[in-house]
Amino acid sequence: MKNFYVRAASGLTVAVLIIAAILASRISYGIVILIAAMGGVYEFYTITGSARHVNEADNRKSRRLAVILTIIAVALSWLFHFRYRFDDLAIILSPILFFYFVRELFSKSETPFQNIGWNILPFIYIVLPVMILNYLYFEKGAVFAIAVLFLIWFYDSMCYITGSLFGKRKLFERVSPQKTVEGMVGGMILSLIFVFFYDKILGLLASKFHYANWFTVWTYTNVQWLIIGFVTLIFATLGDLVESLLKRSLGVKDSGAFLPGHGGFLDRLDAILIALPFTMLAVFAVDRINDIYLLIDFLN
């Protein structure tokens, strides 16, 4: 139980700081999201050094280069959205990914494509979801971004509590022995009940606050929020398991020691990273359904 209190206190402190930064301004949001991406990439190279069979000096060079490229990718994503509403993430990320292909031509390595795989993986796994969050932030507003992040944090806490109280059957013992079916189901039910009222909660916030950076023009019904929430939580669960699989394959307990009770950046971002691309897909689908309804109303 002591670990729960440490975990809750540190998690709540960081969550409050992140929410405050997201709401304060686009610049503070950009700084926070850049730190998260850099921390995740740094930890990835740190814990995978032995698996990639590189010495510490070469690993430091690769890590430094990856962090620099991460800064460029995330900063460009933020800058283009801020100034030009630039949506095409592929135009920013693709040259960075293929840079590693070209780089291997001059490396004289005996395992060039293994090196390429290890080097592009953190950009797909960490940087791309952060860029997607930038997209959601600028397209839907700061409050929408917070709503998605808070839902994942809330779900994680509810899974932990219900799993601790009622957990018996292992969810995925081979990868994560501590997670239980009861914890996942309990967390899912409580989180979906919470998200069912998102339209009321966010509507109330929109009526009370009129800061332009917080809201854009979007309205979702209870059912639409349930669709977005369900998709987000399913892939948040899988994201947690994916990071556990990564750590288990590398023989490490935590990705770092950034946050007491939680571990490192990757330990805190794990569910978010895998969930965000599917959240954006769910949002895209719901928006297109809304467009169809508007078209039908117009034609009628």
C-alpha positions in Angstrom: 0.0 0.0 0.0 2.9 2.3 0.7 4.0 1.9 -3.0 0.5 3.0 -4.0 0.7 6.2 -2.0 4.1 7.0 -3.5 2.9 6.2 -6.9 -0.3 8.3 -6.5 1.6 11.3 -5.0 4.3 11.4 -7.7 1.8 10.7 -10.5 -0.6 13.4 -9.3 2.2 15.9 -9.0 3.4 15.3 -12.5 -0.1 15.2 -13.9 -1.0 18.6 -12.4 2.3 20.1 -13.8 1.6 18.7 -17.2 -2.0 19.9 -17.3 -1.0 23.4 -16.1 1.6 23.5 -18.8 -0.8 22.4 -21.5 -3.4 25.0 -20.5 -0.9 27.8 -19.8 0.2 28.4 -23.4 1.3 26.7 -26.6 4.9 27.4 -25.7 4.7 25.7 -22.3 2.9 22.8 -23.9 5.6 22.5 -26.6 8.3 22.4 -23.9 6.6 19.7 -21.9 5.9 17.5 -24.9 9.5 18.0 -26.1 10.9 17.0 -22.8 8.7 13.8 -22.8 9.9 12.8 -26.3 13.5 13.5 -25.5 13.3 11.6 -22.2 11.7 8.6 -23.9 14.2 8.4 -26.7 17.1 8.8 -24.3 15.8 6.0 -22.1 15.2 3.8 -25.1 18.9 4.0 -26.2 20.0 3.5 -22.7 18.2 0.3 -22.0 18.7 -1.2 -25.5 22.5 -0.7 -25.7 23.4 -4.3 -24.8 20.7 -5.8 -27.1 22.1 -3.8 -30.0 25.6 -5.1 -29.2 27.3 -1.7 -29.2 29.9 -0.3 -26.9 29.0 2.6 -24.5 30.9 5.2 -26.6 29.0 4.3 -29.8 25.8 4.1 -27.9 26.3 7.6 -26.5 26.9 8.9 -30.1 23.7 7.2 -31.4 21.7 8.4 -28.4 22.9 12.0 -28.9 22.0 11.9 -32.6 18.6 10.5 -31.9 17.8 13.1 -29.3 18.8 15.9 -31.7 16.6 14.4 -34.4 13.8 14.1 -31.9 14.1 17.8 -31.1 13.9 18.6 -34.8 10.9 16.4 -35.5 8.8 17.4 -32.5 9.7 21.1 -32.8 8.8 21.2 -36.5 5.6 19.4 -35.8 4.7 22.0 -33.2 5.9 24.9 -35.3 4.1 24.0 -38.5 0.8 23.3 -36.7 1.2 26.6 -34.8 1.9 28.8 -37.8 0.5 27.0 -40.9 -1.9 24.3 -39.7 0.4 21.8 -41.3 -1.1 18.4 -41.0 1.2 16.0 -42.9 3.3 14.3 -40.2 4.9 12.0 -42.8 6.7 14.9 -44.5 8.5 15.7 -41.3 9.2 12.2 -40.1 10.0 10.3 -43.3 13.3 12.1 -44.0 14.5 11.3 -40.5 13.6 7.6 -40.8 15.3 7.2 -44.2 18.3 9.1 -43.0 19.2 6.0 -41.0 19.0 3.9 -44.2 21.5 6.2 -45.9 23.7 6.4 -42.8 24.2 2.6 -42.9 25.9 2.9 -46.4 28.8 4.5 -44.7 28.9 2.6 -41.4 30.7 -0.6 -42.7 28.6 -2.6 -40.2 28.0 -6.3 -40.7 24.4 -5.9 -39.6 23.1 -2.7 -41.4 19.4 -3.5 -41.4 19.5 -4.6 -37.8 21.0 -1.2 -37.0 18.3 0.5 -39.1 15.6 -1.3 -37.3 16.9 -0.4 -33.8 17.4 3.3 -34.8 14.1 3.9 -36.5 12.1 2.1 -33.8 12.2 4.9 -31.2 10.9 7.4 -33.8 8.0 5.1 -34.7 7.3 4.1 -31.1 7.9 7.4 -29.3 8.3 10.4 -31.6 5.4 9.7 -34.0 2.8 9.4 -31.2 4.1 12.7 -29.7 3.6 14.3 -33.1 0.1 12.9 -33.2 -0.6 14.5 -29.8 0.5 17.8 -31.4 -2.0 17.2 -34.1 -4.8 16.6 -31.7 -3.8 19.5 -29.5 -3.9 22.0 -32.4 -6.9 20.6 -34.2 -9.1 19.9 -31.2 -7.7 22.3 -28.5 -5.8 21.9 -25.2 -8.8 20.6 -23.3 -9.3 17.8 -25.7 -5.6 16.7 -25.4 -6.0 16.8 -21.6 -9.2 14.8 -21.8 -7.5 12.0 -23.7 -4.4 12.0 -21.4 -6.5 12.2 -18.2 -8.6 9.3 -19.4 -5.6 7.1 -19.8 -4.2 8.2 -16.4 -7.5 7.6 -14.8 -7.8 4.1 -16.4 -4.3 3.2 -15.2 -5.2 4.2 -11.6 -8.5 2.3 -11.7 -6.8 -0.8 -13.0 -4.3 -0.6 -10.3 -6.9 -0.2 -7.5 -9.4 -2.8 -8.8 -6.6 -5.2 -9.6 -5.1 -4.8 -6.1 -8.5 -5.4 -4.5 -10.0 -8.1 -6.7 -7.3 -9.4 -9.0 -7.0 -13.2 -9.3 -6.7 -14.2 -13.0 -3.6 -13.1 -14.8 -4.2 -10.9 -17.9 -0.9 -11.6 -19.8 1.3 -13.5 -17.4 4.1 -14.2 -19.9 4.7 -10.4 -20.3 3.3 -8.8 -17.2 2.6 -11.1 -14.2 1.1 -8.3 -12.0 -1.7 -7.3 -14.4 -5.0 -9.1 -13.9 -8.3 -9.6 -15.9 -10.2 -8.2 -12.9 -8.0 -5.0 -12.9 -8.5 -4.4 -16.6 -12.3 -5.0 -16.5 -12.8 -2.9 -13.4 -10.7 -0.1 -14.8 -12.4 -0.2 -18.1 -15.9 -0.1 -16.6 -15.1 2.8 -14.2 -13.3 4.7 -16.9 -16.1 4.3 -19.5 -18.7 5.5 -16.9 -16.5 8.5 -16.4 -16.0 9.2 -20.1 -19.8 8.9 -20.7 -20.1 12.2 -19.0 -17.3 13.9 -20.9 -19.6 15.9 -23.1 -21.3 17.4 -20.0 -18.0 18.0 -18.2 -16.2 19.6 -21.2 -19.4 21.5 -22.2 -19.4 23.0 -18.7 -15.8 24.0 -18.9 -16.4 25.6 -22.4 -19.2 27.7 -20.9 -17.1 28.9 -18.0 -13.9 29.5 -19.8 -13.4 31.3 -23.1 -9.6 31.1 -23.7 -9.2 30.4 -27.4 -6.3 28.0 -27.0 -8.4 25.7 -24.8 -11.3 24.8 -27.1 -12.0 24.6 -30.8 -15.3 23.8 -32.5 -16.1 20.2 -31.7 -19.0 18.5 -30.0 -19.3 14.8 -29.3 -22.3 12.9 -27.9 -22.1 10.5 -25.0 -22.0 7.6 -27.5 -19.3 9.1 -29.6 -17.2 9.8 -26.5 -17.7 6.1 -25.5 -16.4 5.0 -28.9 -13.3 7.2 -28.6 -12.8 6.2 -25.0 -13.2 2.5 -25.6 -10.7 2.5 -28.5 -8.3 4.6 -26.5 -8.4 2.3 -23.4 -8.1 -1.0 -25.4 -4.9 0.2 -27.0 -3.7 1.9 -23.8 -3.9 -1.6 -22.2 -1.9 -3.1 -25.2 0.6 -0.2 -25.0 1.3 -1.0 -21.3 1.9 -4.6 -22.3 4.1 -3.7 -25.2 6.4 -1.7 -23.0 6.4 -4.6 -20.5 7.4 -6.9 -23.4 10.2 -4.6 -24.3 11.6 -4.4 -20.8 11.2 -8.2 -20.3 13.1 -8.9 -23.5 15.9 -6.6 -22.4 16.0 -7.9 -18.8 15.2 -4.6 -17.1 12.7 -3.7 -14.4 12.2 0.0 -15.2 13.2 2.1 -18.2 14.6 4.7 -15.8 14.1 6.4 -12.4 12.5 9.7 -13.4 9.3 9.3 -11.4 9.1 7.6 -7.9 6.7 4.6 -8.0 6.4 4.8 -11.8 10.0 4.4 -13.2 11.2 6.4 -16.2 9.6 8.3 -19.0 8.8 5.2 -21.0 7.2 3.6 -18.0 4.9 6.6 -17.7 4.3 7.0 -21.4 3.8 3.4 -22.3 0.0 3.3 -22.6 -0.2 6.7 -24.2 2.3 5.9 -27.0 0.4 3.0 -28.4 -3.1 4.5 -27.7 -2.7 7.9 -29.4 -2.5 6.7 -33.1 -5.7 4.7 -32.5 -7.3 7.5 -30.6 -6.7 9.8 -33.6 -8.2 7.1 -35.9 -11.3 6.9 -33.7 -11.6 10.7 -33.7 -11.2 10.7 -37.5 -13.9 8.1 -37.9 -16.3 9.9 -35.5 -15.7 13.2 -37.3 -16.4 11.6 -40.7 -19.7 10.1 -39.4 -20.6 13.6 -38.2 -19.8 15.0 -41.6 -22.1 12.4 -43.2 -24.9 13.3 -40.9 -24.4 17.0 -41.7 -24.5 16.2 -45.4 -27.7 14.2 -45.0 -29.3 17.0 -43.1 -28.2 19.5 -45.7 -29.6 17.4 -48.5 -32.9 16.9 -46.7 
